[in-house]
Amino acid sequence: MKKLLIVEDDTLTQQLYMVYFKKSGIDPYITDNGEELFTILHTENIGLILMDINLTNTYFRGEKMDGIKLSRLIKSNSDTKNIPIIIATGFSAFNHDDSLVKQTQADDLIIKPITNFNAFVNKVNQYLIH
C-alpha cells in the first residue's frame, strides 16, 4: 500500500495527525526537513503528500522553503511530479478560490483547523488507494 507523507513543522499538529491517522490505520511519515522529505520521496512508495503551506523552519539545500516552494519543486521533478499533494492552510480566503492550488501546483486543498476528521481521512484514503 502507498504511504502518506506529511510535511508539517508544528509539533502539536504533527501529534494530532498521528493520532487521527493511526486510528484510521494509516502510519504516515512526518517531517519538516526538506532534505529528509526528498529522501523519503525517492526511497519510499509515497501515494500522497500532505503539505503545510506555512513552514517556518524548513530548509532544502540551504534555502528556506515554505509549502509553496516545496510543492513546486516536487511537481517540477520528473521522479516525483505524479505524487498528489494536498495543501493544508489556515488561510480561509482560499476556501472558494483555486489560486493557491494553481500557485503550488497541488492537487487539492484543505483548510485548517480541520473540523471533520472523518471526511479528511476519507479524502486522504481516496488518494492512497488509487
C-alpha positions in Angstrom: 0.0 0.0 0.0 1.1 3.5 -0.7 2.2 5.7 2.2 1.2 9.2 3.4 4.0 11.8 3.8 3.1 14.8 6.0 5.2 17.9 5.8 4.4 19.9 8.9 6.5 21.9 11.3 4.1 22.4 14.2 4.7 19.8 16.8 1.1 19.9 18.1 -0.3 19.5 14.6 2.1 16.6 13.9 0.9 14.8 17.0 -2.8 15.4 16.1 -2.2 14.0 12.6 -0.5 10.9 14.1 -3.4 10.2 16.5 -6.1 10.5 13.8 -4.2 8.7 11.1 -3.1 5.8 13.3 -6.7 5.4 14.5 -7.6 5.1 10.8 -4.9 2.5 10.1 -2.6 4.9 8.3 1.0 5.1 9.5 2.4 8.3 8.0 5.8 9.7 7.6 6.1 13.2 9.2 8.9 15.6 8.5 9.6 19.3 8.4 13.1 18.8 7.0 13.5 19.4 3.2 16.4 17.0 2.8 14.5 14.2 4.6 11.4 15.0 2.5 13.2 14.3 -0.7 15.0 11.2 0.7 11.6 9.8 1.6 10.1 10.6 -1.8 12.9 8.8 -3.5 13.1 5.7 -1.3 9.5 5.0 -0.2 6.2 4.3 -2.0 4.6 7.6 -1.3 1.0 7.9 -2.5 0.1 11.3 -1.1 1.9 14.4 0.4 0.0 16.5 2.9 1.9 19.8 2.7 1.5 22.6 5.3 1.7 26.0 3.5 3.5 27.8 6.3 6.7 26.1 7.1 8.8 28.4 9.3 12.0 26.3 9.9 12.1 24.2 6.8 15.2 24.2 4.5 16.3 22.4 1.4 19.9 22.7 0.2 20.4 25.6 2.5 17.4 27.6 1.2 14.4 28.4 3.4 11.4 26.7 2.0 7.6 27.1 2.5 4.9 24.7 1.3 4.5 26.6 -2.0 8.2 26.3 -2.9 8.4 22.7 -1.9 5.3 21.8 -3.8 6.6 23.4 -6.9 9.9 21.6 -6.5 8.2 18.2 -6.1 5.9 18.9 -9.2 8.9 20.0 -11.3 10.9 16.8 -10.6 10.2 14.1 -13.2 10.6 11.4 -10.4 8.0 13.0 -8.1 5.7 15.0 -10.2 2.9 12.4 -10.3 2.7 12.2 -6.5 -0.5 14.0 -5.4 -0.2 16.9 -3.0 -2.9 18.3 -0.7 -2.0 21.7 0.6 -3.0 22.4 4.2 -3.6 26.1 5.0 -5.2 28.2 7.7 -6.0 30.9 5.1 -9.7 30.6 4.7 -9.6 33.2 2.0 -8.5 30.4 -0.3 -11.5 28.3 0.5 -13.5 29.2 -2.6 -10.6 30.2 -4.8 -8.3 27.7 -6.5 -5.5 30.2 -6.9 -3.4 28.6 -4.1 -3.8 25.2 -5.7 -2.7 26.6 -9.1 0.2 28.6 -7.4 1.5 25.5 -5.7 0.6 23.0 -8.5 -1.0 20.9 -5.8 -3.9 18.5 -6.4 -6.2 19.5 -3.6 -6.6 21.9 -0.6 -7.8 21.6 3.0 -8.5 24.4 5.3 -7.2 24.2 8.9 -8.4 23.8 11.5 -9.8 20.5 10.3 -13.2 20.1 11.9 -14.4 16.9 10.2 -11.6 14.4 10.5 -13.7 11.5 9.1 -14.2 13.4 5.8 -10.5 14.5 5.9 -9.3 10.9 6.4 -11.6 9.7 3.7 -10.2 12.2 1.3 -6.6 11.1 2.2 -7.6 7.4 1.7 -9.0 8.2 -1.8 -5.6 9.3 -2.9 -3.8 6.4 -1.2 -6.0 3.7 -2.6 -5.6 4.8 -6.2 
